[in-house]
């Protein structure tokens, strides 16, 4: 995994962790969280290529739009 991709996944993991805690749900194991973060980053990169936006802003939007469990 490249440096930038790793940084994006780390940011997504922090945002996902915050989202789980805010919604009152248990935070998944780090391995599961990393897989989820990777999928979110892939989606954010796809959106950024299409719209030309900042990936960090897209990550916040995508994670903020996730349904509560």
TAGICOR-V327718 format. One record per residue. RES is the residue in one small letter. PSI is psi as a letter, one per 40 degrees, with the letter a starting at -180 (none if undefined). Layout:
res->RES psi->PSI
res->RES psi->PSI
//
This chain:
res->x psi->h
res->x psi->i
res->x psi->d
res->x psi->d
res->x psi->d
res->x psi->d
res->x psi->d
res->x psi->d
res->x psi->d
res->x psi->d
res->x psi->d
res->x psi->d
res->x psi->d
res->x psi->d
res->x psi->d
res->x psi->d
res->x psi->d
res->x psi->d
res->x psi->d
res->x psi->d
res->x psi->d
res->x psi->d
res->x psi->e
res->x psi->f
res->x psi->i
res->x psi->i
res->x psi->h
res->x psi->i
res->x psi->i
res->x psi->d
res->x psi->d
res->x psi->d
res->x psi->d
res->x psi->d
res->x psi->d
res->x psi->d
res->x psi->d
res->x psi->d
res->x psi->d
res->x psi->d
res->x psi->d
res->x psi->d
res->x psi->d
res->x psi->d
res->x psi->d
res->x psi->d
res->x psi->d
res->x psi->d
res->x psi->d
res->x psi->d
res->x psi->d
res->x psi->f
res->x psi->i
res->x psi->h
res->x psi->d
res->x psi->d
res->x psi->d
res->x psi->d
res->x psi->d
res->x psi->d
res->x psi->d
res->x psi->d
res->x psi->d
res->x psi->d
res->x psi->e
res->x psi->h
res->x psi->i
res->x psi->i
res->x psi->none
//
